Amino acid sequence: MNMKFYPLTFIPILKDRIWGGTKLKSYLNKPIVSETTGESWEISTVPGDVSIVATGVFEGKNINEIIDLYPLEILGKSVIARFGKQFPLLFKFIDAKEDLSIQLHPNDELAKERHNSFGKTEMWYVMQADEAARLVVGFKNDSNPEEYLEKLESKNLVSLLNEYPVKKGDVFFLETGTIHAIGAGVVVAEIQQTSDVTYRIYDWDRVDANGIGRELHTELALEAINYNTTDSKIEYSELPNHSSSVVDCSYFKTNIIALQDCFLWKKSKDAFTVFMCTNGQFELVLNGEIMRYQMGDTILIPAIIDHLTLKGKATLLEISI
């Protein structure tokens, strides 16, 4: 590839989870080697899990190295103004063969104070859902710490929570403090702040082969929970060969591109963009070069690239700052 800056893909960072399965391979063609792979971290700068470039002149370098060398070209000036040289988002695909734990994430202030980390505002895009699959998100009615603890201790917490039946294309936006769990039989694309801080509050009484349950964070969670009702399900519309808004928050903006044949895509050079392909196949044409992608691919478009052409039939999540 002749160009110095080009769309970047990364080697997936695969995570074994007690609740994971095999759909990341069968559905998204990830190179998993276990029967319980729960997550594919597509772009990450979480310490210990820093993404490595898969192809091109930067192959083998990690994302932090490239950003350190070319911050303006990769991140863009508006991102640098807010976050310095820190890549502010984490992108994942998640396969829940079993229910994930019921959990929540602290806000920026608590995360900084307790963990020297960002908080974890996130969104889910449902890529596949088995029949009767559901997500657990938020309280049905406004609650309080006393009611919450009583239900938690009596193992009846779910009675306070919303359970949403889900299908392909459903979107949920989860502000910090929102209690949530991905239910069994769901594959999601997840976009979130760069953070790995999770407060697990209930794990369905699961134990490992030694009869030991995973750690719970009951005390830490009490101050972090939003006890008010929230409407986390997002309604949106999509138009063929058009970039349509889905989520617009202070941490990221996500649009959806329903690519039917050809779309001339443009942006400013102030910030990077990431594409997550959630369905179909497409070509990306830049300076005469053709790059081919398919469902399950995640592509970082450096800030310096301000236009390209998309061709094919695919559904793309378009994420920017």
Solvent accessible surface area in square Angstrom, and as a share of the most:
residue,aa,sasa,rsa
1,M,101,0.45
2,N,150,0.77
3,M,27,0.12
4,K,111,0.47
5,F,29,0.12
6,Y,3,0.01
7,P,5,0.03
8,L,1,0.01
9,T,27,0.16
10,F,15,0.06
11,I,91,0.46
12,P,34,0.21
13,I,33,0.17
14,L,56,0.28
15,K,36,0.15
16,D,85,0.44
17,R,69,0.25
18,I,66,0.33
19,W,9,0.03
20,G,2,0.02
21,G,1,0.01
22,T,56,0.33
23,K,48,0.20
24,L,0,0.00
25,K,120,0.51
26,S,93,0.60
27,Y,60,0.23
28,L,5,0.02
29,N,107,0.55
30,K,14,0.06
31,P,89,0.56
32,I,13,0.06
33,V,151,0.87
34,S,32,0.21
35,E,126,0.57
36,T,53,0.31
37,T,5,0.03
38,G,0,0.00
39,E,12,0.06
40,S,0,0.00
41,W,2,0.01
42,E,10,0.05
43,I,0,0.00
44,S,0,0.00
45,T,14,0.08
46,V,15,0.08
47,P,121,0.76
48,G,78,0.75
49,D,30,0.16
50,V,39,0.22
51,S,0,0.00
52,I,60,0.30
53,V,0,0.00
54,A,30,0.23
55,T,79,0.46
56,G,32,0.31
57,V,88,0.50
58,F,12,0.05
59,E,111,0.50
60,G,51,0.49
61,K,81,0.34
62,N,37,0.19
63,I,1,0.01
64,N,61,0.31
65,E,80,0.36
66,I,1,0.00
67,I,1,0.01
68,D,85,0.44
69,L,107,0.53
70,Y,50,0.19
71,P,31,0.19
72,L,106,0.53
73,E,49,0.22
74,I,1,0.00
75,L,0,0.00
76,G,1,0.01
77,K,128,0.54
78,S,47,0.30
79,V,0,0.00
80,I,48,0.24
81,A,90,0.69
82,R,124,0.45
83,F,37,0.15
84,G,33,0.31
85,K,104,0.44
86,Q,90,0.40
87,F,1,0.00
88,P,4,0.02
89,L,1,0.01
90,L,0,0.00
91,F,0,0.00
92,K,7,0.03
93,F,0,0.00
94,I,4,0.02
95,D,1,0.01
96,A,1,0.00
97,K,130,0.55
98,E,80,0.36
99,D,29,0.15
100,L,13,0.06
101,S,2,0.01
102,I,0,0.00
103,Q,27,0.12
104,L,0,0.00
105,H,4,0.02
106,P,0,0.00
107,N,61,0.31
108,D,40,0.21
109,E,121,0.54
110,L,18,0.09
111,A,0,0.00
112,K,128,0.54
113,E,138,0.62
114,R,73,0.27
115,H,69,0.31
116,N,119,0.61
117,S,28,0.18
118,F,53,0.22
119,G,0,0.00
120,K,10,0.04
121,T,7,0.04
122,E,2,0.01
123,M,0,0.00
124,W,3,0.01
125,Y,12,0.05
126,V,0,0.00
127,M,0,0.00
128,Q,40,0.18
129,A,26,0.20
130,D,63,0.33
131,E,173,0.77
132,A,97,0.75
133,A,7,0.05
134,R,55,0.20
135,L,0,0.00
136,V,1,0.00
137,V,0,0.00
138,G,2,0.02
139,F,2,0.01
140,K,105,0.45
141,N,111,0.57
142,D,93,0.48
143,S,16,0.10
144,N,65,0.33
145,P,53,0.33
146,E,125,0.56
147,E,64,0.29
148,Y,0,0.00
149,L,48,0.24
150,E,93,0.42
151,K,49,0.21
152,L,19,0.09
153,E,134,0.60
154,S,62,0.40
155,K,128,0.54
156,N,69,0.35
157,L,2,0.01
158,V,37,0.21
159,S,48,0.31
160,L,24,0.12
161,L,0,0.00
162,N,36,0.18
163,E,79,0.36
164,Y,43,0.16
165,P,108,0.68
166,V,16,0.09
167,K,134,0.57
168,K,104,0.44
169,G,16,0.15
170,D,11,0.06
171,V,1,0.00
172,F,0,0.00
173,F,33,0.14
174,L,2,0.01
175,E,105,0.47
176,T,31,0.18
177,G,2,0.02
178,T,5,0.03
179,I,0,0.00
180,H,6,0.03
181,A,2,0.01
182,I,2,0.01
183,G,1,0.01
184,A,39,0.30
185,G,8,0.08
186,V,0,0.00
187,V,1,0.00
188,V,0,0.00
189,A,0,0.00
190,E,8,0.04
191,I,0,0.00
192,Q,0,0.00
193,Q,6,0.03
194,T,9,0.05
195,S,4,0.03
196,D,78,0.41
197,V,20,0.12
198,T,40,0.23
199,Y,3,0.01
200,R,46,0.17
201,I,1,0.00
202,Y,26,0.10
203,D,8,0.04
204,W,65,0.23
205,D,84,0.44
206,R,41,0.15
207,V,85,0.49
208,D,64,0.33
209,A,112,0.87
210,N,123,0.63
211,G,48,0.46
212,I,110,0.56
213,G,40,0.39
214,R,69,0.25
215,E,122,0.55
216,L,81,0.40
217,H,34,0.15
218,T,40,0.23
219,E,134,0.60
220,L,67,0.33
221,A,0,0.00
222,L,42,0.21
223,E,124,0.55
224,A,12,0.09
225,I,12,0.06
226,N,50,0.25
227,Y,30,0.11
228,N,88,0.45
229,T,62,0.36
230,T,35,0.20
231,D,125,0.65
232,S,5,0.03
233,K,57,0.24
234,I,43,0.22
235,E,146,0.65
236,Y,61,0.23
237,S,82,0.53
238,E,79,0.35
239,L,102,0.51
240,P,87,0.55
241,N,43,0.22
242,H,86,0.38
243,S,32,0.21
244,S,14,0.09
245,S,76,0.49
246,V,14,0.08
247,V,8,0.05
248,D,101,0.52
249,C,27,0.16
250,S,77,0.50
251,Y,54,0.20
252,F,1,0.00
253,K,91,0.38
254,T,0,0.00
255,N,40,0.20
256,I,0,0.00
257,I,0,0.00
258,A,9,0.07
259,L,1,0.00
260,Q,80,0.36
261,D,86,0.44
262,C,64,0.38
263,F,36,0.15
264,L,101,0.50
265,W,3,0.01
266,K,142,0.60
267,K,43,0.18
268,S,68,0.44
269,K,108,0.46
270,D,51,0.27
271,A,14,0.11
272,F,0,0.00
273,T,4,0.02
274,V,0,0.00
275,F,0,0.00
276,M,0,0.00
277,C,0,0.00
278,T,1,0.01
279,N,57,0.29
280,G,26,0.25
281,Q,126,0.56
282,F,5,0.02
283,E,48,0.22
284,L,0,0.00
285,V,32,0.18
286,L,9,0.04
287,N,116,0.60
288,G,68,0.66
289,E,54,0.24
290,I,85,0.43
291,M,19,0.08
292,R,170,0.62
293,Y,25,0.09
294,Q,71,0.32
295,M,42,0.19
296,G,1,0.01
297,D,40,0.21
298,T,6,0.04
299,I,0,0.00
300,L,0,0.00
301,I,0,0.00
302,P,1,0.00
303,A,0,0.00
304,I,65,0.33
305,I,14,0.07
306,D,43,0.22
307,H,95,0.42
308,L,3,0.02
309,T,28,0.16
310,L,0,0.00
311,K,89,0.38
312,G,27,0.26
313,K,142,0.60
314,A,6,0.05
315,T,20,0.11
316,L,0,0.00
317,L,0,0.00
318,E,21,0.10
319,I,0,0.00
320,S,32,0.20
321,I,34,0.17
